[in-house]
Amino acid sequence: MESFGGSVKLMLFIYALAAVISLIIAWMIKYLFVVIRMQSNRAERSKKAKAATSPMPSAATPRRKA
């Protein structure tokens, strides 16, 4: 009976360890997506700021004829 009780304790420990590791990885992935979203928002604001400073961006650059 001692080996059965020990194996159950080991099983519960491994299950809890796997749950903790899974939660940690889930939080890391969530944080990664938050960082990506922040970067895209920053890039979008930068584009809007550049567009607001130059009234006609296409007229500002001369076109070359090939």
N, C-alpha and C positions, 0 to 999 in steps of 0.2 A: 504494500500500500504506500510505502514511502516514495517509491519511484513514480507512482502515478500522481501523487500530490506534487512532487517536484516538477514533473512534466507539465502539469496544469499551470503551475506558477510561472514556469519558463514560457509557456504559450501565451499567457496573459501579459507578461513582460514584453515579449516580442511584438504582440499586437499593439500594446500601448506605445512602444518605441516607433513602430511603423506609422501609427496615427500622428505622433508628434512630428516625425520627419515629413509626412505628407502635408501637414498644416504649414510647416515652415516653408516648404517648396511652393505651396499655393500662395503664401504671402509674398514670396520673392517674385513670382510671376505677376501677381497683382501690382506690385510696386514697379516692375518693369513696364507694364502697360501704362501706368500713371506717368512715368517719366517720358515715355514715347508721346503720350497725349500732350504733355507740357511742351515738349520740343516742337510738335506740329503747331500748337497754338502760338508759340513764340515766333515761328517762321511765318505764320499767317499774319500776325501783327506787324512783323517787319515788312512784309510785302505791302500791307495797307499803308504803312508809314511812308514807304518809298513812293507809292503811287500818289499819296497826298502831297508830297513835296514837289514832284514834277508834274505840271499840269498835263502835258502831252508827251509821254515817254517815247512814242514812235517818231515824233517830229524832232526830238532831241538828237537822235543818231542819224547821221547822213547815210543814205542808201547808195550802194555801189551798183553800177550796171555791168553785167557780165558780158 
